[in-house]
Amino acid sequence: MLVMKDRVVKQIQQGDAIPALAPAIEVTACSLYTEHNTISFADTILYDAAEGEEEPFRQLTVHTSINGRQYIIVIRNSRLESHDFFEIVFMPIGVILLVLLVILYLINTQLSKQIWKPFYNQINKVKAFSLAGNNTLHLENTTIQEFNDLKNVLETLTKKIKQDYNTLKTFTENASHEIQTPLSIIQSKIEMLMQDNKLEEQDIAALQAIYASSRRLSKLNEGLLLLTKIENNQFTDAVNIKLNEQVKMQTAYYKELAEMKQLYFVITEKADFTVHMNAYLADIMIKNLIENAIRYSEGNVIKIDINTHQIIFSNSGNSEIIHPEEIFQRFYTSSVNKQSMGLGLAIVKDICLKSNLHISYRYKDTKHHFIIEKK
């Protein structure tokens, strides 16, 4: 404002026209004597015709003598309110920046979709690929060299894995068949020899031991083959199954064996336990848990509780398992039954892993509890 005052004074001294730009600059000549060069600052409010409202101004008033005449010079600056300043300056800039950000985001998103679309197509095909199926992995060529390199590596890798999988599958099935055949012959020959009345008691005892070992070896072969098939995902047909029915069917099947050991089944159904899994594996899972309960029960009752979320198999036991964390490992045998092959619970665990189920064990109130739950 002082700079503007100096310019106005200089202009009047040079004899130019007296400047007037209301309400910013007002110069008035007066005849009254006033002390020279008095300066005062004040705040005032004036009506702004352009805005149609009153606006605050900062006002400089100067009484001075120029070329022998007295003048009153008034310089005013508008005191723009903060919200007006924001509206005039920052809001337009903010809107422009926001629009630019939205445009950049949309462009970036669209470009990313176009660039990464071949990659995600390949990923989806890899996810859908199954070793157990007959299909091979075929990926599309793209205009991006890196994606083409990835395509070639994935196709080569999956082809090699599938070849190894088929080789292992064939070897397992052939080995199991070739082992099972001579074992069956051995068992039949032993049965024929045991029917011979000329055998001594020690010979019969020896043949019985050989027969028991051959049967154990046969069951071991069947168990290991089943575990291999489960791990190789060879049981792919899954349906919705109510395990309540499998429990009832298996307990009916083992009823006579349980009664021979003076055991009885008590089934409590609060709701249906429905899962999506292979029907054959469901039968094997329930069968192995029931056999385990019969084999190790030290009481008279095997209890099976069924609800929406879990099935609990409970049997009495006078002592807790020393290493419960090992109970689901292969070839684990307890001190109660050394003749067990230790594959039954390992098979149950693998079936649960492949069927989105969880199997756990706990010992509570002198009872062993095996719990199947939905993940």
Order of alpha helices (4+ residues) and beta strands (2+ residues): alpha-beta-beta-beta-beta-alpha-alpha-alpha-alpha-beta-alpha-alpha-beta-beta-alpha-beta-beta-alpha-beta-beta
